[in-house]
Structures are given as C-alpha cells and as structure tokens.
Amino acid sequence: MFVTNYAEQFKAAGYGYDDLTATGYSKINGFCFTVTIDAANRLYTLRMPCRIYNEADTEKLNKELQLFVSQRRKYIRSAIYMKNTMVIVFSMPGITVDITAGVKEGTEACLYYAKQYGAVSSCQKCGNIVETDVYAMEKEVSALCFNCFSGYHSKMAEKTYKEQNTIENVPLGIIGAVLGGLTGAIIWILFSLMGMVVFIAGALSCIAGYFGYKLLGKKMSKKGVAISLIVAFVILIAGMYFSFALRVYNAHNKSIDEWNTSYSEYYNEAPVPNISFSEAFGLVPEYFSDNIDVILHDYAFGIIMYIITAVACGAQYVRENKLKSRAVRLM
Ligand SMILES: [Zn+2]
C-alpha cells in the first residue's frame, strides 16, 4: 500500500496543505490559490478568486483560456474564468501521483492571464476587491476578505454555543444504538436461517448503532461513541448467539424427527419429544466448544468487520470534532 504525500508535493510547488480537507493553498503576488483533490478520478481543481480589469473582456479571456488548454495538453484539462474565479482543472498522466508539476503549471497560467487582463485579487464570497487571505472554515479552505471571515467566525461561534448548550440524551441515545444494532443482528439471523453468513452485518450493526445514538441522543460525545459502539456490539453478539441457538434447534429436532419416523418403531421405543427453543438456547455453550472451528470461521469475520468499522467510526468522530469549531487563517 502506498500513501500519496500531498503535503510534500504541494510544498515543492510553494504551497501549504490542509490535511483535514485535502486542500492545497498558497498566496502569491497577493492572489490566493486553493487546490482541491478528487482522488478517485485523479483530478485536481485549482482556483484563484480575482476580478479582471474590464469585465467585458470575460468572453475574450475564456476564448484564450480554451486555446491555452488545446495547446498545452500536458497537465491542464480545462481552464475557465467564471464567478470571479480562475478555475483550472489538471490531471497527471499515466499512474503519476506526483502533482507538483501540475500545480506549478496551473499556478503559472493563472498568474500569466491575471497579468494579461489586469486582474486583481478578490474575495471568494462577496467578490469585493480587497485584500484576501486563505482561511480554513470548518470543511473548506477559502480565499476570503476579513469581513467575510469575521461573519463566518461569529456564525460559527453561535453554532458552537448552541451545541454546547444542547444536552446529550443518553437514554434515548442508547435506544437509538439498540435499534441500530438490531438491524445488523436481524440481518445476521435471517441470513443464518438460509445457511449463509454475512460478515457485512458486523459493519452494518456498528454504523447503525453509532448513527442511531447520534440521531436519538441529539448529540455525540466521547462517552456517546463508547456507549453506542459497546451497545451495538453486545446486540450483535446476542444476535449471533440467537442464530446459533436456531441452528442447534433445527439440527436437533431434525435428527429427532428422523429417529422417530425411521427407528423408534423398529426398536420399539417411545417417540422422543422435540426440544424447545429455550432448551436449544441452553445447549449453545456445549455446541460452542464442539464447533469452535465453525464459529471461528463464520463468526470471527463478522466480529473483525465490526472492530474495523468501530475504529473507522472513532476516527470519523475525531475528524469531525477537529473540523467543527475550525475558523483559522492559514496564509
Ligand atoms: Zn468577502
């Protein structure tokens, strides 16, 4: 497995990198730049908010940008000036994952056309021609003027205040986690009745338990994360136990029925009564020790899936928490 080190690559192009939003950013000659990453499609979008000297030249500029794209197909895929922003999309050829050259080419192009058309830096939000800086605002990195930043900042402070005053409803949250955990457990039981084992049920009960708590509990704290993950896990284990009891119940009664129809008369013995489900439930521990290989094969994967998903849920919580109250100047 290899991990793309975007921070290094952006640094080589004179950019900073915000890990939380996977955005590169820079400020050159008063212009702010951001580069967002579409990793799945290997497409990178570079934006430079600016206003050209004569807005009537927009069409002319766009024609020139189109020409530029057709002439230099090396990295640039498209280039356009719209909504007071120069937008350049680039990709790297073949399996190249180093984007430094693409970032440099896109940046140079923006600066070149800015000079040609007498562009000046402008705010990404209000469009005013004022000094801008790069700010990280919750889930995005933007080039804003100080006014817009202050506006966002106070809105966010209000949101944080509201959230701090929302009380986490733990009992309702637990009910949510139980309901969520049940979805996974029920799927497990249904499939096990058909003789199938679905590992994905392990992941599903984890996710459903986590979001079930969040939904009904109104708020998610560290305590909530722990409670929801434990509750959903207990329910998944209970579901597994239940599905095993069903197996025991079916297997036992099947052999009893076979005995009764084929041999009891032959040996002149009274028919053996079927076992009840609660008896089967009690027989499970005995079967556990006898069928440990089956359990390891069928059930352990479900539990491993659960654990992997639980770790991912925890990581998601940490990430969201970091993003939540963010309002900082990056450059
Ligand atoms: Zn503004």
Boltz pocket constraint, residues with backbone or C-beta under 6 A from the ligand:
constraints:
  - pocket:
      binder: B
      contacts: [[A, 123], [A, 124], [A, 125], [A, 126], [A, 127], [A, 128], [A, 144], [A, 145], [A, 146], [A, 147], [A, 148], [A, 149]]
      max_distance: 6.0
